[in-house]
């Protein structure tokens, strides 16, 4: 999808809301809210019928004796997990699938090669508690929130990000509304995710206790800062879905303006939504075989 500012501009033209000052007109923040609402509505509808469309995989290091591990922050609804696997040495060929269990089966203090896992409050519990190895989690990824480019990076260290105001003025007010920021490149790819900020000024963003994940890259001059957790400047949906995002946002704006056009817009939106949901159906002409699952006892002999 295009940079979110272009989508806002398109909706402004479509709804005849191009006039904007500091004291009149509909602010960009409201358009961004509706655009994100559209994304959430669309993903919920797609996942309900095609749960494997947004699948993502992460590998976490095991800490000796640690029972609880955080479910990835971009996991849809913090609980949409397809599969959890464990490998004693981290080698791909040695991963085996863990069985999902309930909290009633929890036995604290036992160690060994995990057999089961439990989902609870944004975490997974491994049973028994491992002493080494890696876990591989496959889950439904929540699409990134969208935001405007709020600042331009000039430099970065482990405790702060320097900002360049000569090309893009830092939006201190917008960034100060968030406890976290993300850093993205020109295409909207997230370079650094969920940075906890302690202070924001026009020239620097400082942060504490930020530990980059294995997915994070190096923050460099020319990257952009956006507000919030798991946030980008470009939508992750296919370009063909952009029409729905624009139509949804336009419908919300027309409703806000009490326009009679909103009734016609919602009818078109409903048809468009179903069309997109149908297009996300997985199509395969390959022969489907019964899967051969590896379990813990395959390695216990």
C-alpha positions in Angstrom: 0.0 0.0 0.0 1.0 3.6 -0.4 2.3 6.0 2.3 -0.6 6.7 4.6 -0.5 10.5 3.8 -1.4 9.7 0.2 -4.4 7.7 1.3 -5.5 10.6 3.6 -5.2 13.0 0.6 -7.3 10.7 -1.6 -10.0 10.5 1.0 -10.0 14.3 1.5 -10.6 14.7 -2.3 -13.3 12.0 -2.4 -15.2 13.6 0.5 -14.5 17.2 -0.3 -12.6 17.9 2.9 -9.4 19.4 1.5 -9.5 22.6 3.5 -7.5 22.3 6.7 -6.0 24.7 9.2 -4.9 24.4 12.8 -8.4 25.5 13.9 -10.8 24.2 11.2 -11.3 21.2 9.0 -10.9 17.5 9.9 -7.4 16.8 11.2 -5.1 14.1 9.9 -5.3 12.3 13.2 -9.0 11.5 12.6 -8.3 10.1 9.2 -5.6 7.9 10.6 -8.0 6.6 13.2 -10.5 5.6 10.6 -7.8 4.1 8.4 -6.7 1.9 11.2 -10.3 1.0 12.1 -10.6 -0.1 8.4 -7.5 -2.3 8.8 -8.8 -4.0 12.0 -12.2 -4.6 10.5 -10.8 -6.1 7.4 -8.3 -8.3 9.1 -10.9 -9.6 11.6 -13.2 -10.5 8.7 -10.4 -12.3 6.8 -9.1 -14.2 9.8 -12.6 -15.4 10.7 -12.8 -17.2 7.3 -9.1 -17.7 6.4 -7.1 -18.0 9.6 -3.8 -18.8 8.0 -3.5 -15.8 5.7 -1.3 -13.7 8.1 0.9 -16.5 9.4 4.3 -15.5 10.9 7.0 -17.5 12.6 9.5 -16.5 15.3 12.2 -18.4 17.2 12.9 -17.7 20.8 15.9 -18.8 22.9 15.1 -20.9 25.9 16.3 -19.7 29.3 17.2 -22.5 31.7 14.4 -23.2 34.2 12.2 -20.5 32.8 8.6 -21.6 32.4 6.9 -18.4 30.9 7.7 -16.9 27.5 6.0 -13.8 26.0 3.8 -14.3 23.0 5.1 -12.0 20.2 3.7 -8.4 20.6 2.4 -8.5 17.0 0.3 -11.7 17.6 -3.3 -11.1 16.7 -5.4 -10.6 19.9 -2.3 -11.9 21.7 -3.5 -15.5 21.5 -3.9 -16.6 17.9 -1.2 -19.3 17.9 -1.1 -22.0 15.2 1.8 -24.1 16.5 4.5 -24.3 19.1 7.6 -26.4 18.6 10.7 -27.2 20.6 14.3 -28.1 19.6 16.9 -29.1 22.2 19.8 -27.8 20.1 17.9 -25.3 17.8 18.6 -27.4 14.7 15.6 -27.3 12.2 15.5 -31.1 11.8 15.1 -31.6 15.6 12.0 -29.4 16.2 9.0 -31.3 17.4 5.4 -30.1 18.0 4.2 -29.5 21.5 0.7 -30.3 22.5 -1.6 -27.6 23.8 -2.8 -28.2 27.4 -4.8 -26.4 30.1 -3.7 -24.6 33.2 -5.0 -27.5 35.3 -2.1 -29.6 34.0 0.6 -27.1 35.2 3.3 -28.6 37.4 5.8 -26.1 38.7 9.4 -27.0 39.4 9.8 -29.8 37.0 12.5 -29.6 34.3 13.2 -31.6 31.1 12.3 -31.6 27.4 8.9 -29.9 27.0 5.9 -31.9 26.0 3.0 -29.5 26.3 2.4 -25.8 26.3 -0.3 -23.6 27.9 -1.5 -20.2 26.7 -2.3 -17.7 29.4 -2.4 -13.8 29.6 -0.2 -13.1 26.6 2.4 -15.8 27.5 3.0 -19.5 26.8 4.1 -21.9 29.6 6.3 -24.8 28.7 5.7 -28.2 30.5 8.1 -29.3 31.8 10.4 -26.3 32.1 13.3 -26.6 29.6 17.0 -26.2 30.5 18.2 -25.2 27.0 17.2 -25.1 23.3 14.8 -23.0 21.3 11.1 -22.7 20.7 9.5 -21.9 17.4 6.1 -20.2 17.4 3.8 -19.9 14.4 1.0 -17.5 14.9 -1.4 -15.0 13.2 0.3 -11.7 12.8 -1.6 -8.5 13.5 -1.1 -6.0 10.7 0.8 -2.9 11.8 -1.0 0.2 12.8 -0.5 3.2 10.5 0.9 6.6 11.4 2.5 9.6 9.6 6.2 10.2 9.6 6.7 12.1 12.8 10.4 12.7 12.8 13.5 12.0 10.6 16.5 10.2 12.1 19.9 11.9 12.0 21.8 9.5 14.3 21.1 6.8 16.9 22.8 5.2 19.9 21.6 2.6 22.5 19.9 5.3 24.5 18.7 8.0 22.1 17.7 8.9 18.6 18.9 12.2 17.1 16.5 14.0 14.9 16.9 16.0 11.7 14.6 19.0 11.4 16.0 20.5 8.2 13.9 18.2 6.0 11.1 17.1 8.3 10.0 19.0 11.4 9.6 16.8 14.4 6.0 16.4 15.6 6.8 16.5 19.3 3.1 16.8 20.2 2.1 13.7 18.3 5.0 11.6 19.6 4.5 12.7 23.2 1.1 11.0 23.1 2.7 7.6 22.9 4.8 5.5 25.3 6.4 3.7 22.5 7.8 4.5 19.0 8.9 2.5 16.0 11.5 3.3 13.4 10.8 2.5 9.7 12.5 3.0 6.4 11.2 4.8 3.3 9.1 1.8 2.3 7.6 1.4 5.7 9.5 -1.7 6.7 9.9 -1.7 10.5 13.6 -1.4 11.4 13.1 -1.1 15.2 9.9 -2.1 17.0 8.3 -1.0 20.2 11.0 1.4 21.6 9.9 2.6 25.1 10.5 6.3 25.2 11.3 8.4 28.3 11.4 11.9 26.7 10.8 13.7 23.4 12.1 17.0 22.1 12.4 18.5 18.6 16.0 17.2 18.4 16.2 14.0 20.4 14.2 11.0 21.6 15.6 9.3 24.7 14.6 5.8 25.8 15.4 3.3 28.6 15.5 -0.5 28.8 15.2 -1.0 25.1 16.5 -4.4 24.0 16.4 -5.0 20.3 14.8 -8.2 19.1 16.4 -10.6 16.7 14.2 -9.1 14.0 15.3 -5.5 14.6 17.8 -3.9 12.3 20.2 -0.9 12.8 18.6 2.5 13.1 20.4 4.8 10.6 20.2 8.4 9.3 17.3 8.8 6.9 14.9 6.4 8.7 11.6 7.8 10.1 10.0 7.7 13.6 6.3 6.8 14.0 4.3 6.8 17.2 3.0 3.6 18.9 3.7 -0.1 19.1 3.9 -2.2 15.9 3.4 0.9 13.8 4.4 1.7 10.2 3.8 4.3 7.5 2.6 1.8 4.8 -0.1 -0.8 5.1 0.8 -4.5 4.9 -2.2 -5.4 2.8 -1.9 -6.0 -1.0 -2.3 -2.9 -3.1 -5.6 -4.2 -4.4 -7.0 -3.8 -0.8 -6.2 -0.1 -0.7 -9.6 0.6 -2.3 -11.4 -0.8 0.7 -9.3 1.3 3.2 -10.1 4.4 1.2 -13.8 3.6 0.9 -14.1 2.8 4.6 -12.4 6.0 5.7 -14.6 8.0 3.3 -17.7 6.4 4.6 -16.8 7.3 8.2 -16.1 10.9 7.1 -19.4 11.1 5.2 -21.2 9.8 8.3 -19.5 12.4 10.4 -20.6 15.1 8.0 -24.2 13.8 8.1 -24.0 13.3 4.3 -26.8 11.4 2.5 -24.0 9.8 0.4 -23.0 7.6 3.4 -25.9 5.2 2.8 -24.8 4.5 -0.7 -21.2 4.2 0.5 -21.9 1.5 3.1 -23.7 -0.6 0.5 -20.6 -0.4 -1.8 -18.4 -1.1 1.2 -20.2 -4.3 2.1 -19.9 -5.7 -1.4 -16.2 -4.7 -1.6 -15.5 -6.4 1.8 -16.9 -9.7 0.7 -15.1 -9.6 -2.6 -11.8 -9.1 -0.8 -12.5 -11.8 1.8 -13.2 -14.3 -1.1 -10.0 -13.3 -2.8 -7.9 -14.3 0.2 -9.1 -17.9 0.0 -6.1 -20.2 -0.3 -6.2 -22.0 -3.7 -4.1 -25.0 -4.4 -4.2 -27.6 -7.2 -1.6 -29.8 -5.4 -2.5 -33.1 -3.8 -3.2 -32.7 -0.1 -1.7 -35.4 2.1 -2.2 -36.2 5.8 0.5 -34.3 7.7 3.2 -36.3 9.4 3.7 -34.8 12.9 6.8 -35.1 15.0 6.1 -35.4 18.8 8.5 -35.5 21.8 8.6 -39.3 22.0 10.1 -39.5 18.5 13.3 -38.3 20.1 12.9 -40.2 23.4 13.9 -43.7 22.1 
